[in-house]
Amino acid sequence: MLPQFYRFVLANNSGQTITFNNDGRINVKQTCWIIDPATGKITYTQLADDDLGFIAGSSIVNGAELIGDVEINNTANLYLGAQIQLEVTHDEGAAIVAGNGGFTLFLSGGDATGELPTDATGYGSAAAAGLDPVGTMPCDPNVVDDEVMRSNVWEW
């Protein structure tokens, strides 16, 4: 179930650096759902894509994390769950080496705005904070420069 407030955290364990200025991109797509009280049917709503604040001048090296810049307020819509998909555009001019790992998307959630685990002054990493993994997208060794890698759709 989705928490009242949340943001995404991306861990890069791909063996590569992704750089915006070299055409690297990061995108999280999410379609949330509720049970319509009038009909009892599931209703889906596609939210705006989230680039996690990965903008011009941004770079994420292997072993680093990118903490999303948008905290999602779920107190009005009361979404129960979501279908989430990660897209990463590879940018380093060479094929990714098979077996190098991948990208893991985590959810940092809480019941009060500004009080997520990622907001704490002692936050070190998603793993150390025990954040829930949404899913891991393994690196595809067939992807080359400027191609998009896309995860399966993860249910949350």
C-alpha angles and dihedrals in degrees: 000000000000116000124235092257128018148154134191129249122198121205115200111212094150098113088242138093115234114209126188094210090057090055095267114149137185122199134172117199119195135181113190127201141205135176107252106234092210097053105018088230127126113258121199126208122187110218124210114280113263119220090186088233091296097150139144110324093020124131134173118200127206110282094023132111132225114210111206115247095217122077108203115222109212097173096099101041096034094206111192099201146350144216107226131191130183124212124189124180109213112223114170101099098244136076117270112253113248115248094024093124123244147234122306120200117207132189120226106198139173147157098247131050114253092017101091119130089254090057093060117106090228095053110134109164143334092256094047091048092049094238115178113254114231091194147305124247109205118218114262109222090207094064115103135184115324095002122132121241112203127192128220114267108270121210116222 
